[in-house]
């Protein structure tokens, strides 16, 4: 039996936790947002917005170090329930293109879009449509890798 080629998208949400916080609180747009454990306690950075990354703040960094690098940063205690809820809504968008969605983590998923071209266009076009829907619905951005003809 000959194995069919697959068209696969890998979607990775950009600075997901920080971007969700900025979406939910528009006053945070353009500010260096740093999502962590309890900011007043000893914890590490879960994610940082691109504005915070410009100051050198990185995932896994101790919050004390992040405060030194970016004293004007907005430190927010992460809300995993909110991020899971948003992630589930994002997966619903993916499923509007294909039922073959395999979440990899809270902010990443693989989508098999083989045969979806008749409805939605090429895999590259599907990726563009997904980006557009995520921007319109959540004001979130993502990176999408496209593999056409995977054996």
C-alpha positions in Angstrom: 0.0 0.0 0.0 1.4 3.3 -1.1 1.7 5.9 1.7 -0.1 9.2 1.0 1.7 12.5 1.2 0.4 14.8 3.9 0.2 18.6 4.1 1.0 19.7 7.7 0.9 23.0 9.4 2.7 23.7 12.7 1.2 26.7 14.5 3.1 28.4 17.3 1.4 31.3 19.1 3.8 34.3 19.6 4.5 35.3 23.3 1.1 33.6 24.1 0.5 34.3 27.8 1.7 37.9 27.4 -0.3 38.4 24.2 -3.5 37.1 25.9 -2.9 39.6 28.8 -2.5 42.4 26.3 -5.7 41.4 24.5 -7.7 41.2 27.7 -6.3 44.5 29.0 -5.8 46.9 26.0 -3.9 49.4 28.3 -1.0 46.9 28.3 -0.6 47.2 24.5 2.9 48.3 23.6 4.1 47.9 27.2 6.7 45.3 28.4 4.5 42.6 29.9 6.1 39.8 31.9 4.0 36.9 32.9 5.4 34.9 35.9 4.4 33.2 39.1 3.7 35.4 42.1 5.7 38.5 41.1 6.3 39.5 44.7 7.8 36.0 45.5 10.7 34.1 44.1 9.6 32.9 40.7 10.6 32.8 37.0 9.4 34.4 33.8 6.8 32.2 32.0 6.8 34.5 28.9 7.6 38.0 28.0 6.0 40.3 25.4 8.2 41.4 22.5 8.4 44.8 24.2 9.9 43.1 27.3 12.2 40.9 25.2 13.7 44.0 23.8 15.1 44.7 27.2 16.6 41.2 27.4 13.9 39.5 29.4 13.6 35.8 28.5 11.6 32.7 29.4 12.8 30.9 32.5 14.7 33.9 33.8 14.4 34.7 37.5 11.9 37.5 38.1 14.5 39.4 40.1 16.8 39.5 37.0 13.9 40.5 34.8 13.1 43.4 37.2 16.7 44.6 36.9 16.7 44.4 33.1 13.2 45.9 32.7 12.2 47.9 35.8 9.3 49.5 33.9 7.9 46.1 33.1 4.4 45.1 34.0 4.7 41.9 36.0 1.6 39.8 35.9 0.8 36.6 37.7 -0.1 34.0 35.2 -3.6 32.8 34.9 -3.4 29.3 33.4 -7.2 28.8 33.4 -7.5 31.9 31.1 -4.8 30.7 28.8 -6.3 27.2 28.6 -9.7 28.7 27.7 -8.1 30.9 25.0 -6.2 27.9 23.7 -9.4 25.9 23.4 -11.0 28.7 21.4 -8.0 28.8 19.1 -8.2 25.1 18.6 -11.8 25.6 17.5 -10.6 28.0 14.8 -8.1 25.3 13.7 -10.9 22.8 13.6 -12.9 25.1 11.3 -10.3 24.2 8.7 -9.6 20.5 9.5 -10.7 18.0 12.1 -7.1 16.7 12.2 -5.7 18.9 14.9 -3.0 17.7 17.3 -2.3 20.1 20.1 1.4 19.9 21.1 1.2 22.3 24.0 -1.0 25.1 25.2 0.3 27.4 22.5 1.3 25.0 19.7 -0.5 22.5 17.4 -0.1 20.5 14.3 -2.8 20.5 11.7 -3.2 18.0 8.9 -4.7 20.0 6.0 -4.3 17.3 3.4 -7.2 17.5 1.0 -8.5 20.8 2.4 -7.4 22.7 -0.7 -10.8 22.4 -2.4 -12.5 24.2 0.4 -9.8 26.6 1.6 -7.0 26.8 -0.9 -3.3 25.7 -0.6 -1.7 25.0 2.7 0.0 28.3 2.5 -3.3 30.0 1.9 -4.9 28.1 4.8 -2.0 29.4 7.0 -2.7 32.9 5.9 -6.4 32.5 6.7 -5.7 31.1 10.2 -3.4 34.1 10.9 -6.1 36.5 9.8 -8.8 34.8 12.0 -6.6 34.8 15.0 -5.7 38.4 14.5 -9.4 39.4 14.1 -10.8 37.3 16.9 -8.1 37.6 19.6 -5.6 40.2 18.2 -3.0 37.4 18.5 -0.2 36.6 16.2 1.4 33.2 15.4 4.1 31.6 13.4 3.1 28.8 11.0 5.4 26.3 9.4 4.1 24.6 6.3 5.2 21.2 5.2 3.7 20.2 1.8 3.9 16.6 0.7 5.3 15.1 3.9 5.9 11.4 3.5 
